[in-house]
């Protein structure tokens, strides 16, 4: 039996707050019941290189026709408050260049990336960005979060300015409590790990469930219930609370304008009243005849993008997307026009909720045989040791799709990392790059590498609904028939940036829309069996994949950089699993999508739409709760006495029985991590480890015991106080997830 995820959190920062919490920054705090300030400090100036601006601890985002560095800052707003207004001040200005040109960016369909190579244009005039802070307010599990993207540079007609400090002033106003607030202690912990001011979680009241807990549910038609009950039984055997709900029961017992809304209302009910965190949609959106089976919610998105020939306006009025069942705030149709998830171009931003309360995946099956195959694959994956091989494919040459998988060694560390940059040392990388292979990559060779046994298979290249390209020079395509012919007993997770390969509604690309713009769904044809390439990988009963993350419509990137948009979600999947401890597949995918979720205010409209398209595009076909890794790791966050994240703190882990020590530093969000297996530590269940954090003259520590029955333990370490006297502790079991809450007496710093 595989290990299951657990979280052990020593919350020594849990200081009771009677009114508004103190919001600290690296160097400035202002207290008031109706406003607060937060200063984002950038330690070192950016690097200007080849028409781009690169900076440590930022992400590269397209902003109109340029690419700029932004730092993502999530600030938790107090309970019962929301944003009234926001302002900012810049200080520490440095002029970096007086005659610099920015490389022109252009949102481009993945199918067209590389076609415009050699025709690079530069921008020498204009002002970018129009404001240093892009923002909006999102809701995650009822916690209101100010999502800010902060840019420390400004380009003005060839001059490049750097600002060391950007002070954000937030004015608050009273607000109703979101309907999705359920107040569970594990929700408080998840939010604390996510935001820059975790102490504010103490303004939110803690509640307990009043009904039986079901952290994992499967929704499926009655015809497949027996098949999926086996998966429910398996999850329960791992210590997870789980139950199955039939579509017929939902239709009979929940209200809604259609089946999709009834399903969502059922999910909301179980989320609020039963603590649900994972939902598997156990059924394809249509059956083999094209009839509704377990329908998705069709959403709408539009984008202006290059097709390699010209720039066209395209949109999808029927985006197959399951994010509707994950983001549970609002109705997704606030203006009541029957068009879901608009949120742009004259509509309203509240029409889409990208911060998912739960992790959702879909089993794309419509027969008992297919359902049995899916269930057997998930059980086999969870019950066996994980492969340590990742297969990375790149069509074309390393200057185009190769960048998806490899970070150039001569980049000075400033290029956008590829997948390989996030893989730990124990992972064996199998490179299947077209530029490296002589002779060409054939279907037989590609299949052999899949069948050797991989944890992940990552494809970078062009694609369509029932094929994707594996060798561009020979136009070799890997088809659904090839996917169904695979014979392997180790089932990988498969991701790609290819267009349409994950179109689980079965539609092909509308070539007229591709060339001239318009609705990519209008007049588009569908396969006779309504299955896409991703589905063929999964329903193969002799091999194939256990799960996929693929695009349901056109993938997007920049004309000269495929690591943007769809590529960023692809990369973030691996970063989440291997660097951030998000080992449950559904959360790794959901947080990958959220990593590029656009904020509404001060963003360029065109690139807002591009990133929105990208989020709708990537869907998980697979089990959302499935743990990707079976290593043991300890992740945590360092906070100061005011409950704010501490960046660049030195964290030391000491294995008490052996005396071995390991050291790391917190990242830009105050997060640290130790993979005990990757470190080569010999440990046993119950071994004590001391975790000490130091930042300047302040320090703090905590001790936990290793629990070898779980994958991840999470710890929050407070600095700036003496070791507190423990007054009480509470242990709670959430369906196999253990949360240890330590209530500590506050002592003054000596």
C-alpha positions in Angstrom: 0.0 0.0 0.0 1.4 3.4 -0.9 1.9 6.1 1.7 -0.8 8.7 2.1 -0.3 12.4 2.6 -0.4 13.9 6.0 0.3 17.3 7.4 1.9 17.8 10.7 1.8 21.5 11.5 3.3 23.0 14.6 1.6 26.4 14.7 3.6 28.1 17.3 2.7 31.4 15.7 -0.9 31.1 16.7 -1.2 34.4 18.6 -4.8 35.4 19.3 -5.8 38.6 17.6 -8.7 40.6 19.0 -9.0 43.1 16.2 -7.1 43.6 12.9 -3.8 41.8 12.7 -0.4 43.5 12.3 0.6 43.2 8.7 4.4 43.3 8.4 6.7 43.7 5.5 10.4 43.3 5.3 10.8 46.8 6.7 7.5 48.6 7.4 4.2 48.0 9.0 1.2 50.3 9.6 -1.6 49.3 11.9 -5.2 50.4 11.6 -8.6 48.7 11.6 -9.4 50.0 8.1 -6.2 49.9 6.2 -2.7 48.3 6.2 0.5 48.7 4.3 2.8 46.0 2.9 6.2 46.8 1.4 7.7 44.5 -1.2 11.5 44.8 -1.2 13.7 43.6 -4.0 17.2 42.9 -2.8 19.1 43.2 -6.1 18.4 44.9 -9.5 17.4 42.8 -12.5 19.5 41.7 -15.4 18.9 43.1 -18.8 19.6 40.6 -21.5 18.7 40.2 -25.2 15.6 42.4 -25.0 14.3 40.8 -21.8 14.4 41.8 -18.1 15.2 38.9 -15.7 15.0 39.0 -12.0 15.4 36.5 -9.1 12.2 35.4 -7.3 9.9 36.7 -10.0 7.9 35.2 -12.8 8.0 36.2 -16.4 4.6 37.4 -17.7 3.5 38.8 -21.0 2.1 42.3 -20.6 0.8 43.5 -23.9 3.7 43.2 -26.4 6.5 43.0 -23.8 7.6 40.4 -21.2 8.3 41.7 -17.7 9.2 40.3 -14.3 6.5 40.2 -11.7 6.5 39.1 -8.1 3.3 37.4 -7.0 2.2 38.5 -3.5 -0.9 37.1 -1.8 -2.2 39.1 1.1 -5.0 37.8 3.3 -7.7 40.3 4.1 -9.2 40.1 7.7 -12.4 38.3 8.4 -15.5 40.4 7.4 -13.4 42.8 5.3 -12.8 43.3 1.6 -10.8 45.7 -0.6 -12.1 49.3 -0.9 -9.1 50.8 -2.6 -5.4 50.3 -3.2 -2.5 52.7 -3.7 1.2 52.3 -4.0 4.5 54.3 -3.6 7.8 53.5 -5.2 11.2 54.2 -3.7 14.8 53.3 -4.2 14.9 54.3 -7.9 17.8 53.3 -10.0 18.2 54.1 -13.7 19.5 50.9 -15.3 19.6 51.9 -19.0 18.9 54.9 -21.2 18.6 53.2 -24.6 17.3 49.7 -24.2 14.9 47.9 -26.5 12.5 45.3 -25.4 11.9 42.2 -27.5 8.4 42.3 -28.9 6.1 39.6 -27.5 3.2 38.1 -29.3 0.7 35.6 -28.0 1.1 32.7 -30.4 -0.7 29.4 -30.9 1.5 26.4 -30.0 0.9 25.2 -33.6 2.6 28.3 -34.9 5.6 28.6 -32.5 8.9 28.7 -34.3 7.3 29.7 -37.7 8.3 33.3 -37.2 11.8 32.6 -36.0 14.4 35.0 -37.4 11.9 37.9 -37.6 12.4 39.3 -34.1 11.1 42.8 -33.5 12.0 45.2 -30.7 10.0 47.9 -28.9 11.8 51.2 -28.3 9.0 53.5 -27.3 6.1 53.4 -24.9 5.6 52.9 -21.1 5.4 49.4 -19.6 3.8 48.5 -17.3 1.1 51.2 -16.9 1.1 50.6 -13.1 3.5 48.7 -10.9 0.8 46.6 -9.2 -1.8 44.5 -10.9 -4.4 43.1 -8.5 -7.8 41.7 -7.7 -9.5 40.0 -4.8 -10.0 36.2 -4.9 -11.8 33.9 -2.5 -10.3 30.6 -1.4 -12.4 28.5 1.0 -14.1 31.7 2.2 -10.8 33.6 2.9 -10.6 36.8 0.9 -7.1 37.2 -0.6 -5.7 40.2 -2.3 -3.8 38.8 -5.3 -1.1 41.3 -6.4 1.5 41.0 -9.1 4.2 43.6 -8.4 6.6 44.8 -11.1 9.8 46.4 -9.8 10.8 47.9 -13.2 9.5 50.5 -15.5 10.3 50.9 -19.2 9.8 54.5 -20.6 10.9 55.2 -24.2 14.1 53.2 -23.9 14.9 54.0 -20.3 14.7 51.2 -17.7 14.1 52.1 -14.1 14.4 49.8 -11.1 12.6 50.4 -7.8 13.9 48.6 -4.7 10.7 49.1 -2.7 7.1 49.2 -3.6 4.8 50.0 -0.7 1.2 48.9 -1.1 -1.5 50.7 0.9 -4.8 48.8 1.2 -8.0 50.4 2.4 -10.6 48.0 3.7 -14.4 48.1 4.0 -16.9 45.8 5.7 -18.2 42.8 3.6 -20.4 39.8 3.9 -18.8 36.5 4.8 -18.4 34.4 1.6 -20.8 31.5 1.3 -17.8 29.1 0.8 -16.4 29.8 4.3 -16.5 26.6 6.3 -13.7 27.5 8.8 -12.0 24.2 9.1 -8.6 24.3 10.9 -6.9 22.6 7.9 -8.3 25.5 5.7 -6.5 27.9 8.0 -3.3 26.0 7.6 -3.5 25.9 3.8 -4.1 29.6 3.7 -1.3 30.3 6.1 1.1 28.4 3.8 -0.1 30.4 0.8 -0.1 34.1 1.9 2.6 36.6 2.8 0.8 37.5 6.1 -0.2 34.2 7.6 -1.0 35.7 11.0 -4.2 37.2 9.7 -5.8 33.7 9.7 -6.4 34.2 13.4 -9.1 36.8 12.6 -11.1 34.0 11.0 -13.2 31.8 13.4 -12.5 28.1 13.5 -15.5 25.8 13.0 -16.0 22.0 13.1 -18.0 19.8 10.8 -21.4 18.8 12.1 -21.9 15.9 9.7 -19.8 12.9 8.6 -16.6 13.7 6.8 -16.0 12.6 3.2 -12.8 14.2 2.0 -12.9 12.3 -1.3 -16.1 11.7 -3.4 -16.8 10.1 -6.7 -19.7 11.3 -8.8 -20.7 8.8 -11.5 -23.7 7.5 -13.4 -25.4 4.4 -11.8 -24.2 2.2 -14.6 -20.5 2.7 -13.5 -21.1 2.7 -9.7 -20.0 -0.9 -9.1 -16.7 -0.2 -10.9 -15.9 3.0 -9.0 -16.9 1.5 -5.7 -13.7 -0.5 -5.8 -11.7 2.7 -5.9 -13.7 4.1 -3.0 -12.9 0.9 -1.0 -9.2 1.3 -1.9 -9.1 5.0 -0.7 -10.8 4.0 2.5 -8.2 1.3 3.0 -5.6 4.1 2.9 -7.3 5.9 5.7 -9.2 8.4 3.5 -12.9 9.2 4.2 -14.7 8.6 0.9 -18.1 8.0 -0.6 -19.8 7.6 -4.0 -22.7 9.6 -5.2 -24.6 8.6 -8.4 -25.6 11.1 -11.0 -29.2 9.9 -10.7 -29.3 10.8 -7.0 -28.0 14.2 -7.7 -30.6 14.8 -10.4 -33.3 13.8 -7.9 -32.1 15.7 -4.9 -30.4 18.9 -5.9 -31.7 22.1 -7.6 -30.2 23.7 -10.7 -31.0 25.0 -14.2 -29.3 22.0 -15.7 -27.3 18.8 -14.8 -24.0 20.7 -14.5 -25.4 23.2 -11.9 -27.0 20.3 -9.9 -23.6 18.5 -9.8 -21.9 21.7 -8.7 -24.5 22.3 -6.0 -24.0 18.8 -4.7 -20.2 19.4 -4.6 -20.8 22.7 -2.7 -23.0 20.8 -0.2 -20.3 18.1 0.4 -17.5 20.7 0.5 -19.4 22.8 3.2 -20.9 20.0 5.3 -18.7 17.0 4.8 -15.2 18.6 4.4 -14.8 17.4 0.8 -11.4 18.3 -0.8 -11.2 15.9 -3.8 -13.9 15.2 -6.4 -13.5 12.6 -9.1 -16.0 12.9 -12.0 -16.4 9.3 -12.8 -17.5 9.5 -16.4 -16.8 10.9 -19.9 -18.6 14.1 -20.8 -20.4 12.1 -23.6 -20.8 8.5 -24.5 -19.6 6.8 -27.7 -22.7 8.1 -29.5 -22.2 11.7 -28.5 -25.0 11.8 -25.9 -24.5 13.5 -22.6 -23.1 11.1 -20.0 -21.4 13.2 -17.2 -21.4 16.6 -18.9 -18.8 19.4 -18.4 -19.7 23.1 -18.2 -18.9 24.8 -21.5 -17.2 28.1 -20.8 -16.2 31.0 -23.0 -12.8 32.6 -23.6 -11.2 34.7 -26.4 -7.7 35.6 -27.4 -5.8 37.5 -30.0 -3.0 35.4 -31.2 -0.6 34.7 -34.1 -1.2 31.7 -36.2 2.2 32.0 -37.8 0.8 33.9 -40.8 -1.2 36.7 -39.2 -2.7 37.8 -35.9 -6.3 36.7 -35.5 -9.1 37.0 -32.9 -10.4 33.6 -32.0 -12.7 32.5 -29.3 -14.2 29.3 -27.9 -17.8 29.4 -26.9 -17.8 25.7 -25.7 -14.5 25.4 -23.8 -14.7 22.0 -22.2 -13.6 22.8 -18.7 -14.0 21.2 -15.2 -12.7 24.2 -13.3 -16.4 25.1 -12.9 -16.7 22.2 -10.4 -13.6 23.4 -8.5 -14.1 27.1 -8.1 -17.2 27.2 -6.0 -17.7 31.0 -5.5 -20.4 32.7 -7.5 -22.5 31.2 -10.3 -20.1 31.7 -13.2 -23.0 33.4 -14.9 -23.5 36.5 -12.9 -25.1 38.5 -15.7 -27.6 35.6 -16.4 -26.9 35.4 -20.1 -26.3 31.7 -20.2 -22.7 32.2 -21.2 -20.4 30.9 -18.4 -17.0 32.1 -17.4 -16.8 35.2 -19.6 -15.1 37.7 -17.3 -13.6 39.8 -20.1 -14.5 42.0 -23.1 -17.4 44.0 -21.6 -18.6 41.2 -19.3 -17.7 41.2 -15.6 -14.7 39.7 -13.8 -16.8 37.9 -11.2 -18.0 35.4 -13.8 -15.1 33.0 -13.2 -13.6 31.6 -10.0 -10.0 30.4 -10.6 -9.1 29.7 -7.0 -10.4 26.2 -6.6 -11.8 25.2 -3.2 -11.4 21.5 -4.1 -9.2 19.5 -6.5 -11.2 18.0 -9.4 -10.2 15.3 -11.9 -12.2 13.3 -14.5 -12.2 9.7 -15.4 -13.0 9.9 -19.2 -14.9 6.5 -19.3 -18.4 5.5 -20.4 -18.4 1.7 -20.1 -17.8 -0.6 -17.2 -14.7 -2.1 -19.0 -13.2 1.4 -19.3 -14.1 2.3 -15.7 -12.5 -0.9 -14.5 -9.3 -0.1 -16.4 -9.1 3.4 -14.9 -9.7 2.1 -11.4 -7.1 -0.7 -11.8 -4.5 1.8 -13.0 -5.0 4.2 -10.1 -4.8 1.4 -7.5 -1.7 -0.1 -9.2 0.0 3.4 -9.2 -0.8 4.0 -5.6 0.1 0.5 -4.4 3.6 0.2 -6.0 6.9 2.1 -5.7 7.1 5.0 -8.0 9.4 5.1 -11.0 12.3 7.5 -10.8 12.5 8.2 -14.5 11.0 11.2 -16.3 10.8 11.1 -20.1 11.1 14.6 -21.7 10.3 15.0 -25.4 10.9 18.0 -27.6 9.9 18.3 -31.2 11.9 20.6 -33.5 15.2 22.0 -32.1 16.3 23.1 -28.6 15.8 26.8 -29.6 12.0 26.3 -29.9 10.3 23.3 -28.2 13.5 22.1 -26.7 13.3 25.1 -24.3 10.3 23.4 -22.7 12.5 20.7 -21.2 16.0 22.1 -20.9 17.5 25.2 -19.3 20.5 26.4 -21.4 23.7 26.0 -19.5 25.1 29.4 -20.8 22.0 31.4 -19.7 23.6 32.6 -16.5 20.5 31.3 -14.7 18.3 34.1 -16.1 16.3 32.2 -18.7 12.9 30.8 -17.9 13.5 27.4 -16.4 12.3 24.3 -18.2 10.9 21.2 -16.8 14.3 19.7 -16.1 15.2 22.5 -13.8 12.7 21.4 -11.3 13.6 17.7 -11.2 15.6 16.5 -8.1 18.8 14.7 -8.4 17.3 11.2 -7.8 15.2 11.5 -11.0 16.7 9.9 -14.1 15.9 12.0 -17.2 15.2 10.3 -20.5 15.7 13.0 -23.2 13.8 12.4 -26.4 14.8 15.5 -28.3 14.3 15.6 -32.0 17.5 17.6 -32.4 19.5 14.9 -30.6 18.1 11.8 -32.4 19.6 10.3 -35.5 17.7 8.7 -37.1 14.4 10.4 -36.5 12.1 9.7 -33.6 9.8 7.0 -34.9 6.6 5.7 -33.4 8.3 2.5 -32.4 11.2 4.3 -30.7 8.8 6.7 -28.9 6.6 3.8 -27.7 9.7 1.9 -26.4 10.7 4.8 -24.3 7.2 5.1 -22.8 7.1 1.4 -22.1 10.4 1.4 -20.2 8.6 2.7 -17.1 8.3 6.4 -16.3 6.8 8.6 -13.5 6.1 11.4 -16.0 6.1 11.7 -19.8 6.3 15.3 -20.9 5.7 16.1 -24.6 6.5 19.4 -26.2 5.3 19.9 -29.8 2.3 20.4 -32.0 -0.9 18.4 -31.8 -4.6 17.9 -32.6 -7.5 16.0 -31.1 -6.3 12.5 -32.0 -2.6 13.0 -32.7 0.5 14.9 -31.6 3.8 15.4 -33.4 6.9 13.6 -32.2 9.2 14.4 -35.1 8.7 17.6 -37.0 11.2 17.1 -39.8 9.6 13.8 -40.8 6.1 14.8 -39.8 5.8 11.7 -37.6 2.6 11.8 -35.6 1.7 9.7 -32.6 -2.0 8.7 -32.9 -4.8 7.4 -30.7 -4.2 4.0 -32.3 -0.6 4.2 -31.2 -1.6 5.1 -27.7 -4.0 2.2 -27.5 -1.2 -0.1 -28.7 1.1 0.6 -25.8 2.0 -2.3 -23.6 3.5 -1.2 -20.3 2.8 -2.1 -16.7 4.2 1.1 -15.1 1.6 3.8 -15.9 3.0 7.4 -16.1 1.4 10.8 -15.8 1.4 12.6 -19.1 1.6 16.3 -19.8 1.9 18.3 -23.0 1.5 21.8 -24.4 0.1 20.5 -27.7 -3.1 21.9 -29.1 -6.4 19.9 -28.7 -4.8 16.6 -27.5 -6.9 16.9 -24.4 -10.2 17.9 -26.1 -12.3 15.4 -24.1 -15.4 16.7 -25.8 -14.0 15.2 -29.0 -13.9 18.4 -31.2 -11.2 19.0 -33.7 -9.7 22.4 -34.4 -11.7 24.6 -36.8 -9.2 25.4 -39.5 -11.1 28.4 -40.8 -11.0 29.9 -37.3 -7.3 29.1 -37.1 -6.6 31.0 -40.3 -9.1 33.9 -40.2 -10.4 34.1 -36.6 -13.8 33.5 -35.1 -15.4 30.7 -33.0 -13.1 27.7 -33.0 -16.0 25.5 -32.0 -18.5 26.6 -34.7 -18.6 24.0 -37.4 -15.9 22.0 -35.8 -16.0 18.2 -36.5 -15.9 15.5 -33.9 -14.5 12.0 -33.8 -17.0 9.2 -34.3 -16.1 7.8 -30.9 -15.8 11.3 -29.3 -12.5 10.4 -27.6 -9.3 12.5 -27.9 -5.6 11.4 -27.6 -5.5 11.9 -23.9 -8.5 9.6 -23.4 -6.9 6.9 -25.6 -3.8 6.9 -23.3 -6.1 6.4 -20.3 -8.6 3.8 -21.5 -5.9 1.5 -22.9 -6.3 -1.7 -20.8 -2.8 -3.1 -21.7 -0.7 0.0 -21.0 -0.8 3.8 -21.6 -1.2 6.4 -18.9 -2.8 6.7 -15.4 -3.5 10.4 -15.9 -3.0 13.3 -18.3 -2.8 17.1 -18.2 -3.4 18.3 -21.8 -5.0 21.2 -23.6 -8.6 21.0 -24.8 -8.2 23.8 -27.3 -5.2 25.7 -28.8 -2.1 25.8 -26.5 -0.5 29.2 -26.3 3.0 30.6 -25.9 5.1 33.5 -27.1 6.3 33.6 -30.8 9.9 33.2 -29.6 9.4 31.6 -26.2 7.2 28.5 -25.7 7.9 28.5 -22.0 5.2 31.1 -21.5 1.4 30.6 -21.1 0.8 26.8 -21.6 4.5 26.2 -21.0 4.3 27.9 -17.6 1.5 25.6 -16.5 3.5 22.7 -17.8 6.6 23.7 -15.8 4.6 24.6 -12.7 3.2 21.1 -12.6 6.7 19.7 -11.9 7.7 22.6 -9.6 4.6 21.9 -7.5 5.3 18.2 -7.2 9.1 18.2 -6.7 9.7 21.6 -5.1 6.6 22.7 -3.3 5.3 19.4 -1.8 2.0 19.3 -3.7 2.2 15.6 -4.2 -1.6 15.0 -4.7 -2.0 15.2 -8.5 -5.2 17.3 -8.4 -3.6 20.1 -6.3 -0.4 20.0 -8.4 -2.5 20.7 -11.5 -4.9 23.2 -9.9 -2.0 25.3 -8.4 -0.2 25.1 -11.7 -3.2 26.7 -13.4 -3.5 29.3 -10.6 0.2 30.2 -11.0 -0.6 32.1 -14.1 -4.2 33.1 -13.3 -4.5 36.7 -14.4 -5.6 39.5 -12.1 -8.2 41.9 -13.5 -7.1 45.4 -12.6 -4.2 47.2 -14.4 -3.5 44.1 -16.6 -3.2 44.5 -20.3 -6.6 43.3 -21.7 -5.0 41.1 -24.5 -2.7 39.2 -22.2 -5.4 38.9 -19.5 -7.4 37.0 -22.1 -4.4 34.9 -23.1 -3.7 33.7 -19.6 -7.4 33.1 -19.0 -7.6 30.9 -22.1 -4.5 29.0 -20.8 -6.2 28.3 -17.5 -9.4 26.9 -19.1 -7.3 24.9 -21.5 -5.4 22.6 -19.1 -7.6 19.9 -17.6 -6.8 16.9 -15.4 -8.0 13.5 -16.7 -7.1 11.4 -13.7 -7.6 10.9 -10.0 -7.1 14.2 -8.2 -6.2 12.6 -4.8 -3.6 10.3 -6.2 -0.2 10.9 -4.5 2.5 11.3 -7.2 5.5 10.6 -4.9 6.2 8.1 -2.2 9.2 9.9 -0.7 9.1 11.4 2.8 9.6 15.2 3.0 9.2 18.0 5.5 8.0 21.3 4.2 7.3 24.4 6.2 7.1 28.2 6.5 9.1 30.6 8.6 7.1 33.5 10.1 8.0 36.4 12.3 6.4 37.4 15.6 3.6 39.2 13.7 2.8 36.2 11.7 4.4 37.3 8.4 6.5 35.2 6.1 10.2 35.5 6.4 12.3 35.5 3.2 15.9 34.2 3.0 15.9 32.7 6.5 18.4 30.0 7.1 16.7 26.7 8.0 18.6 23.8 9.5 17.2 20.3 9.9 19.0 18.1 12.5 18.3 14.4 12.6 18.7 13.8 16.3 19.6 10.1 16.4 22.5 10.5 13.9 23.4 14.1 14.5 23.3 14.7 10.8 22.3 18.3 9.7 21.1 19.7 6.5 20.6 23.3 5.6 18.5 25.4 3.2 17.0 28.8 2.9 13.4 30.0 2.6 12.2 31.1 -0.8 10.4 34.3 -1.8 7.3 33.1 0.1 9.0 32.0 3.3 8.8 28.3 2.3 11.5 25.7 2.9 11.6 22.0 2.1 13.7 18.9 2.9 13.2 15.7 0.9 14.7 13.1 3.3 15.2 10.4 0.7 16.8 12.8 -1.7 19.2 13.9 1.0 20.2 10.3 1.5 19.3 10.3 5.2 18.8 7.0 6.9 15.8 7.4 9.2 13.2 5.4 11.0 9.7 6.0 12.2 9.6 8.1 15.3 13.0 9.6 14.9 13.2 13.2 16.2 14.2 16.1 13.9 14.9 19.6 15.1 14.1 22.4 12.7 15.8 25.7 13.4 15.2 29.0 11.5 17.6 32.0 11.8 17.2 35.4 10.3 19.7 38.0 11.5 19.6 38.0 15.3 16.2 36.3 15.5 15.7 32.6 15.6 13.2 29.9 16.5 12.9 26.1 16.5 10.6 23.2 16.8 10.9 19.5 17.1 8.8 16.8 15.4 8.9 13.1 15.0 9.2 11.5 11.6 6.1 9.5 10.6 7.1 7.1 7.9 3.5 6.2 7.1 2.9 9.6 5.5 4.5 11.5 2.6 4.6 15.1 3.7 4.8 16.7 7.1 4.3 20.5 7.3 5.7 22.7 9.9 5.4 26.4 10.7 8.3 27.8 12.6 8.2 31.2 14.3 11.2 33.4 14.9 11.7 36.4 17.1 10.7 34.8 20.4 12.2 32.5 22.9 11.2 28.9 22.8 7.5 29.0 24.0 6.1 27.0 26.8 3.5 24.6 25.4 0.2 25.0 27.1 -1.9 22.5 25.1 -2.1 20.4 22.0 -4.8 18.9 19.9 -4.5 16.0 17.4 -7.2 15.7 14.7 -7.6 13.1 12.1 -9.0 14.2 8.7 -9.5 11.0 6.8 -5.9 9.9 7.0 -4.4 13.4 7.2 -3.0 14.1 10.6 -2.8 17.7 11.8 -1.0 18.5 15.0 -1.9 21.9 16.4 0.2 23.2 19.2 -1.1 26.1 21.2 1.9 28.0 22.6 2.2 30.5 25.3 3.6 33.8 24.0 6.9 34.8 25.7 8.8 38.1 25.1 12.0 38.2 23.2 15.0 38.3 25.5 
